[in-house]
Amino acid sequence: MIFAIHGQARSPHLLHKLPHAYPQSVDRITLNYIALKDGTRLPIRSSIPIFDFFIGKLYRLDYSFGSVSNEDLIRDRCEPFFRKMYGNSAREVEKKLVTIYWMPNVFGKRYPLKVTKVNHVDEKLQSVAAELEKLPPKYFKYLEKPASSYYWRNVAGERYLSLHSFGIAIDINLNYSNYWLWDFLKLKRPISDLRYHKIQYQNRIPIEIVEIFAKHGFYWGGNWYFYDTMHFEYRPELL
């Protein structure tokens, strides 16, 4: 089965991060395709030079908080790649989900989360939780009441899937989080103002929490220009 991705890799050395990032799923990278371990080949060369929506801009940008634009966020998502790894429908994804308990040594069994076992994401998230449990108690308020894990849906207002759909994302406590649209609406200005005014970045999540997630392959939504500081997604190739 050929699973076509139109585009051309402008930074081929970055493509070679994929087998290391996803050793359970990606076999090798050639000049022409990504070879998955089930025999699928994802072509990476085309006359349409847009493959950098997968690896391009995010890698070339400054990673200071709020530096990655909304265009980069949208272009970065290579949905066929994730559908092939994690499941092409809610039913397929759900067959690969397991239930873990979030920070059980702190919160007990209060917060069950459904997470995919593909690429050992469930184990990686449990490792995140185990390290977070060792932080001083002052950090726990940011981590209790996680808002979301698996949920098959599109990104709000868009036609592409949220990575929550694949069971590879978690939103932590929204009471201490910032989301660009919520913060913008508090200003009581029309959305059209976004064309002329830069969004003022806001964040309350401590860097100690962000660094623990990153250590285990989870990329933070607080890096985006259109920030979502509660959000972490398993994207080791971006780190």
N, C-alpha and C positions, 0 to 999 in steps of 0.2 A: 504494500500500500504506500503510495506516495502522498505525503501530506504537504502540500505546497505552501511555502511562504514566499511571497514576492519581495524581492529586495536584494541589496548587495551590501555585504559587510564592509564598512569603511575602516574598521579597526579589527582586523582578523585575529590579532593576538588576544583580544578580549573574548572572542568566541571560544578560544581554547580554555577559558575558565569554566566552561559549562560542564565538561566531564568531571572536573574536581568538585564543582558546586553540586552536581546531581549524579553521583557515581552509581546510584541504583537504577537510573533511568537512561543516562546518556552514555553511549559506548565510545564514540570518537567524533572528531571534527575533521572533515576534509575540506579541500578548496571549494567544493560544490554543495555540500550538504552536512547537516547534523545527523549522525547515525544513532538512532535509539536502540536500546538493547532488545526490543521486540522485533527488530528488523525494519521499522519505519525509517524513512529518510525524509528529512525536512530540507528542501532545497534552500540555499542561501544566496544564490546568484540569479539575477533577473535584469531585464532591461529597465526596470523601474527601481531607481535607487532610494528605496525607503526602508531598507532593512534596519537602518539605525533607529527606528522606533523601538527595536528590541534591546539593543545594547549601546546605541550611539551617544545621544546627548547626555544622558545621566552620567556616563563615565567621564565626559569631558568637562563637566561643570564643577565649579567650586562647591564643596560639600558643606559650607557653612550653613547654619540653620536658615531655612526659608529661601534657599538659593535656586531650587529646581522649579521651573515654571509649570503651569498646568498643561501646556503643550507637551512638555517633556513627559509628564506623568501619563498622559493619554497615549503618546507615541511609544512609550516604553513597553506597553503591555502587548505581548505577543500571544494573543488568546489561543490560537491553534496549538502552540507549544504546551501551554498549561492544560488545555483540554486533553491533549494526548497523554500527558503524564498522569493527571489526576482524575480524569473522567470527563466524558463529552456531554453528560447530562446530570441532573440532580441524582437520578437513580444510580448511575455509575459511580459518582463521587461517594454516595452514601454507603455503598458496599465496602468502601475502603476506610471508613471512619471508625475511630475508637473513642471511647470516653476516658478522659483524664480528669483529675481533680486539681484545681488551681491552688498552688501553694498550700498543700494539705497540712503541713506542720504548723501553719499559722491559722488557716481558715477552716481546717477540717475538710468535710465533704460538702461545704456550702455551695461551691462553685464548680459543678461539672461542666466540662467543655468538650464538644465534639471536634476532633482534629483528625486529619488524614494520617495514615501510617505510611503512605508513599514517601519515599526519600527520608524516612525516619523522622518526619516532622513532629510526630507525637513525642518521640524521645527527646528531640531537640527542645521542644517547649517545656517538657518536664525538667530538663537540665536548666533552662532559664528560671523556672519556678524555684528549683532547689537553691540556686544562687541568690535569687531575690529574697528568699527566706532568711538569708544570713545578713541582710542589711539591717541597720538599726530600725527599731519599730516606727520611727518618725516617717519612714518611707511607705509604710503599709497602707496609709490612707489613699495613696495614688493607685494602689493595686487591688484593693477590695472591690467587690461588685463589678467584675469585668462585664462590659456592655455587650460583647458579641464575639462569637467565634465562627462556626460554620453557619452559613445562611446563603442559600442559592438565590441570587438576585443580581440585577444590574446596578451599577453605580447610579446614585440618585441623579435623575435628569439626563442620563446618558444611555447609549445603546450597547455598551460593552459590559462584560461581567465584572463585578467586584471580586477581588481575590478571596473574599470570605466564601465565595461559591465553591472553592476548591478545598476548603478546610485547612488553609495555610495562613490564616490571619486571625489576629485577636485585637479587640479594642479594650483598653483598660478603663478605669473609672472615669466616666465622662464628667463627673462633678468637678474634677481637677484638670480637665482637658480643654483645649482650644481648637475650634474648627473655624476656618476662615469665614465661611458664610454666616455662621451664628454671630461671630464678632462683628462682621460688616453690618448685619441687620440691626445690631444694637445702636449703630450710628444714625439710623433712620434716614439713610440716604438711598436714592434710587440705584438699582443695580447698574444702570447705564453709567454711573460715576466710575465704575471700574475701568472704563476705557481711558480715563484721564488721571486717575489717582492710584498710586501704588498702595497695595495692601500693607497695612502695618502688622508686621509679624508679632505674634503673641505666643507665649509658651510658659507653662507652669510645671512641666514634667522634669524632674531632676535628671541631670546628665548621667548620674550613676545608674539609673534604671535603663536609660537608652544604651549605655555601653554594655550592660549585661545581655540585653537582647541581641545586640550586634555581634557579640562574641560567639553566639550560637546561630548566626545566619539570618537574623530577623532585621529587616530594614524598617526604618522609622518614618512615619508620615509627617513628622515635624521637619524633615529635610525639604519638603516641597514648598514652593512659593505659595500655592494654595494649600496651606498646611492643615493637617489633621493629627493633632498631637497624641490622641488616644490610640492611634493605629500603628500596629506592627505587622509585617507580612514576611513570610519566609522567602527571601530573595538573596541567597548567599552570593550569587554572581555579581551583585551590586556592591558588595562590601570588600 
